[in-house]
Amino acid sequence: MSAAEVRPASPSDAAEIARIQRIAWREAYTDLLGAEAIDSLDAADLEGTWAETIGYPASAVYLATEGSFTVGYCVAGPAPEDEAAAADGSLPTDAGATGLIASLVVEPRWGRRGHAGRLLATAADGLRAQGLSRGITWVAQSDHATLGFYRRAGWAPDGTVRTLDTGRGTLREVRLTGTLELELTR
C-alpha cells in the first residue's frame, strides 16, 4: 500500500471531492433516489458547493489520500442545536460540547484500507481541539457497513431517528454518538 494520509482540504480539492461523492452516491443511493437523480448531479454545482463548504469557517473538510490519489473525505464541525437535540427538541446538557461528523465517505474501490478510520480519528482530533468531547453522526438504518464501522469505533445509536423524504420514498436514519477520544491504531 502506498503512503496513506489525511490532510485538510483546500478549495482546489473541490472537484475531486465532488467526483468521489458522485461515485459513492451512485453505489449507495441509486435504488433509493433513482439513476436519473444521481446522473443529474451537476459536477459544476457540486464543485461550487464543495468549494463553499471547504471555505466555511465553522467546519473542517479533511481528505484521505493514498499515494497521489484522493480516496475519501470527511466534514466535521460543532453540532448545530437541531442536530444535537433529542427527538422531542430538548437539548442534552453537553450540546455545546458536541461535534457533528456531517459526512464521511471513502470511494468504494478504496474501502477496507483504513481510510475511514484515519478520517474519523483526524476529525475527532480537530473537534477536540475546539473543546468538544462528544460526536454525533447520522447513518441510514439500512447501511450496515457504515453502522458497523462506527460501532467498531465505539459509537452507538442513541435512540434518535429521522425520516427523510427522497422524492421516491423515505430514508430512515439513526443518530450515532460516541467519544471524540479516538486513537488511530496501526
Secondary structure, DSSP 8 states (H G I E B T S, - for coil): ---EEEEE--GGGHHHHHHHHHHHHHHHHHHHH-HHHHHT--HHHHHHHHHHHHH-TT-EEEEEEETTEEEEEEEEEE--HHHHS-TTS---TTGGGEEEEEEEEE-GGG-SSSHHHHHHHHHHHHHHHTT--EEEEEEETT-HHHHHHHHHTT-EEEEEEEEEE-SSSEEEEEEEEEES------
